[in-house]
Structures are given as C-alpha cells and as structure tokens.
Amino acid sequence: MDNSDKFLSPSSFESRYDVQLRPLNFFAIIAAARCVRRQNTDSPSSNSSSFFSKFLHSAKPSKLIYNKLVLSKSEQPLRSQGKWCREICPEPEKDHEINWKSVYLLAFECAKSSKLRVFNFKFLHRRLSTNDFLYKTGLSDNEKCTFCKRETETLFHLFWNCESTQLLWNNLVLWLQACQVLTKNMPLQADTAIGMRPDTSKLTS
C-alpha cells in the first residue's frame, strides 16, 4: 500500500519490489484484503475492527489469518475430553479439573519433533487405532491387548493400565528418582503420566 493506504497498482508494485507479478494472484490478494477490511469495518466488535490494522502491521500476517480461520471453524472436542475424564477419574472430584488448553500445548513445550507433536495430537483426540477399535470395524480378529493378551486394548489400557506399560512407567520413575528429579514419596499418577494434569506434570527437582 502507498502512503495514503491505497493498494499499489501492479506496475508500481513491480517497480518498488523488483518482482514480476502474476496479475490474477495479485488482484486476488487485494480483493481478499478488501473483503476482510470491509467485514471488520462493518462489525460492531472492537476486536474485529482492529483486526485489519493488526494484519497490516503484523510481521507474520499469514499466521494471523490462519489463527483467525481456525478459531472461526474449530470446535471443542467434548467427546474425546469426556472419555478421558471418565477413564482417568471415574468418580469426578471437585479439585480434579483439567485445563485442556494447557494439555494441548504441553507437547509443544516439551518436544521439538513434529512427529511427537502429531502423535500427541492424535493421542489426545483419540485418533490412534487400538485393537478395540480395529475389532469393531472388522479389521482385527481380536480386541485383546497386544502385550498382556488379557484385557481389551483401549487407549487408556495400552498407555497406562497394561502390566507391560506399568513396568515401563515404574522403571521410568526409578530412573527419575535416581536422577533426583522425583522424590520417593511422589508417585506417578495416570493423569500426570499421559499429560492430563499439566499443572503438575512438569517434573521439577
């Protein structure tokens, strides 16, 4: 845009930034920006009216647009959250409230690997296929756990209740205690282990 907040012409844009434009793309971006400005100017909300100003001065406008689109389309995954709550704490307690925003952000704070973050996202949204699900869909002949061969393989069983998984968790606790990260009177609970209690799941000495 020029000093009077008007969009540059294609020739002016090319000469200023020394790039060769594709006219259709250029005018499509201008049309989209005008549409956003018109919508937010007509909106009575102060947050909406300031969006276009933030867009113009943002160092990362693409991320700003992306976050706005996600917020307008996203829905809170109440079904998966309800299942986790019922499995972790069958009898709800007043002091057992889960801060889901912190839960979803935990992987981004603890891991740099995009594969680990994607895995955590699928895990929290219950999109990992277990034998229980595969058996119901006819893709497996057995719903029993892959490791203990006795209980039904659900996500909570596979990552916490299974005796093989418990052995892994117990060894991890012993190692953390040996490193003086965990104290001996600080047991590892299910909601902490699988990242459902972010306020206490960050291990500190």
N, C-alpha and C positions, 0 to 999 in steps of 0.2 A: 504494500500500500504506500501511497505517497504521503506527503506531509499533511494533506487535508483529509486523510483517512479514506481516500478513494482507491479502488483497485487499479493497479497499473494495467496499461494496455499490453498486449503480447510483445510488441516491438520495444516498448520501454522496459519490460521485464527482461527481455533478451539482452538488451544493451547494458542494463545495470548489472546483471549477474553473469553475463557472458555464457549463456546456455542456449541450447536450441530446444524450442518448445514443441510439444505436440498440442495443437490448438484444442482438440476435443478434451484432453485431460486438463488443460489449463482452465478452460471455461467451466468444466465440470466442478473443479475445486472451488472456483469463485461462486458458482451457483449454490454449492453446498454451504459455503461460508455465509452467503447472504441469507439462505434459508434458516440457518441456526441463529443468526443475528435477529432476523425478523421474529422468529418464535420466542426468543428470550426477551425481546423488546416488548412484545405484546403480553408477556407473562407478568402477573402482579407480584410474583415472588422476588424478593431481593436477591436470593441466591441465584435464581435463573437470570436475572437482569445483569448480574456481574459476571456470568459465565463467559460471554463473548470477550469481555475485557481481559479475563484471565487467559482465554485462548490466544489473544493477540500478543500477550506479554509472556506466555509460557515458554520455557526453554525446551519442553518436550510436549508439544501440542498433541501429537498422536496418542500419547499415553493419557492425556486429559480427556480426549474424545473417547478412547477405549473405556476408561473407567466410567464415564457418563453413560455409555451404551450398556455396559454390564449392569449398572445399577438400575437402569430402566427395564431390563429384561430378566434379571436374575430373581429367583425365588428361594426362600429359605428352605433347606431340605429337612422339613419337620419329620418326615417318616424315618429317615435314617437316624436322626438325632433321638427320636423316641425309642427306636430299637436299642441303640447304645445305652440309653438311660435305663431301660428295663433289664438289660443283661448285666450291666455293671452294678446297679443298685436296685434290685427287685422291690425293696421297700424304701420308697423315697424318703430322704431326710431333709430337714429344713436347711441344714448347713451344707448340703451336697448339691449345690447349683453349679452347672457347667458354663463357663464363659466360652461359648463356641467360637467367637471371633478370635480369641487367643489360641484356641485349639487349632483352628485352620491356619494360623500364622506360625505355629510352632516349628513346622518343618522348614520354613524359610529362614528361621532364626538359627536352626541347628544344623542345616545341611546346605552345601553349595551344589551338590549333584542334582541336576534336573531330573534324573531317573528316580532318585529317592523322593524328591518332591512330588513327582507324578504318582509314585507308588503310594505315598501318604494320602494324596488327594483321593485316589481310588479306594483306599482303605477306609477313610473317614466317611466316604459316600457309599460304602458297601458295594463297590463295583468289582471286587475281586471274587472270582468264581471258586467256590468251595464244593466239596463233594455233595453237600446237602443240596445246593442249587443245581449242580450238574445231574444229580439223580432225579430231581423233579422235572427237569427238562428232557430227560431221556438220553443224556449224553454220557452217563456213567451207570454202571451196573450196581454200584454200592455207594451208600451215603455215609459209611463209616469213615472215621478219621484215617488219614494216610499213615500216621505214625503209631497211634495206640491201637488202632483196629477195633475199638470197642464203642466209643461214643460217636454221635453224629457230628460230622465235621462242619461246624459253623465257624464264622469269623472269630467269635469270642473264644470258642473252644480251641481253635487252631493257634491263636496267638496268646492264649493265657491258660485255659483250663487243662489242656493236654499234659500228660505226665512228662512227655518229652520236652515240651515247651517250658514246663515248670523247672526241669533240670537245667535248661539253658538260663532261665531267669535267676535261679539260685546260684549258679556259677558266676553270673554277672554280678550279683550282689556281693558275693565273697570277694571278687576281684576289686570292686569299688571300695569295699571296706578295707582291703589290704592297701589300697592307694589312698586311704584316709579321706575319701570323698563322701562315703556314707558311714554313719556311726552304727554300732551294733544294735542299738535299740531303735533303729529307723527301718522298719520293714518296707519292702516294696509292695505296693498295693496295685490292684488291677488297673484302676483308672489312671494312676500315675504312670504305670509301665507302658500303656498303649496310648498315652498322650491325651487323656481326657481330663486331667486336672493340671492345667498349665501353670497355675499359681505355685504349685509345689513340685512339679515335675522337673524343674531346672535344678539339677543336683549342685549343691554348693558345699564347700568344706566347712 
